Amino acid sequence: LQSSEESSQKNAHLDEADRFYENPLGFLECAFEKEKRKGGGHDALPTHLVLFEQLALRIQPFLERHSYRRVRRIFHTHMPLESRLSTHIHVYL
């Protein structure tokens, strides 16, 4: 995610991370579709993704559609203190 002062009036109170977590799958599809239209194609996708487990589950269709495969599952914490965190971290290539 990137910091940006671009925000619609509707989402002026939300930062990019908030918008992402509202609909992570839609956010990713929109972001990478824009890159594809600019001519970035498959190369515009990140080569590595490091995600909390709960987020990985929410964007599974994106991961599958773009042939990402999980290569590591790493313990993070026994008790996540925030809703965006998970007990494990996943690494995808």
Contacts in CASP RR format, 6 or more apart in sequence:
PFRMAT RR
TARGET T0000
AUTHOR 0000-0000-0000
METHOD contacts of the structure
MODEL  1
LQSSEESSQKNAHLDEADRFYENPLGFLECAFEKEKRKGGGHDALPTHLV
LFEQLALRIQPFLERHSYRRVRRIFHTHMPLESRLSTHIHVYL
1 16 0 8 1.000
1 17 0 8 1.000
1 20 0 8 1.000
2 16 0 8 1.000
3 15 0 8 1.000
3 16 0 8 1.000
4 16 0 8 1.000
7 14 0 8 1.000
11 19 0 8 1.000
14 22 0 8 1.000
19 27 0 8 1.000
20 27 0 8 1.000
21 84 0 8 1.000
24 55 0 8 1.000
24 58 0 8 1.000
24 59 0 8 1.000
25 58 0 8 1.000
25 59 0 8 1.000
25 61 0 8 1.000
25 62 0 8 1.000
28 59 0 8 1.000
28 62 0 8 1.000
29 62 0 8 1.000
32 44 0 8 1.000
32 45 0 8 1.000
35 41 0 8 1.000
35 44 0 8 1.000
35 45 0 8 1.000
36 44 0 8 1.000
38 44 0 8 1.000
42 66 0 8 1.000
45 66 0 8 1.000
47 93 0 8 1.000
48 91 0 8 1.000
48 92 0 8 1.000
48 93 0 8 1.000
49 63 0 8 1.000
49 68 0 8 1.000
49 90 0 8 1.000
49 91 0 8 1.000
49 92 0 8 1.000
50 89 0 8 1.000
50 90 0 8 1.000
50 91 0 8 1.000
50 92 0 8 1.000
51 59 0 8 1.000
51 89 0 8 1.000
51 90 0 8 1.000
51 92 0 8 1.000
52 76 0 8 1.000
52 84 0 8 1.000
52 85 0 8 1.000
52 86 0 8 1.000
52 88 0 8 1.000
52 89 0 8 1.000
52 90 0 8 1.000
53 73 0 8 1.000
53 86 0 8 1.000
53 87 0 8 1.000
53 88 0 8 1.000
53 89 0 8 1.000
53 90 0 8 1.000
54 84 0 8 1.000
54 85 0 8 1.000
54 86 0 8 1.000
55 84 0 8 1.000
55 86 0 8 1.000
56 63 0 8 1.000
56 70 0 8 1.000
56 90 0 8 1.000
56 92 0 8 1.000
63 92 0 8 1.000
68 92 0 8 1.000
68 93 0 8 1.000
69 92 0 8 1.000
69 93 0 8 1.000
70 90 0 8 1.000
70 91 0 8 1.000
70 92 0 8 1.000
71 91 0 8 1.000
71 92 0 8 1.000
71 93 0 8 1.000
72 89 0 8 1.000
72 90 0 8 1.000
72 91 0 8 1.000
73 88 0 8 1.000
73 89 0 8 1.000
73 90 0 8 1.000
73 91 0 8 1.000
74 88 0 8 1.000
74 89 0 8 1.000
74 90 0 8 1.000
74 91 0 8 1.000
75 87 0 8 1.000
75 88 0 8 1.000
76 85 0 8 1.000
76 86 0 8 1.000
76 87 0 8 1.000
76 88 0 8 1.000
76 89 0 8 1.000
77 85 0 8 1.000
77 87 0 8 1.000
78 87 0 8 1.000
79 87 0 8 1.000
80 86 0 8 1.000
80 87 0 8 1.000
END
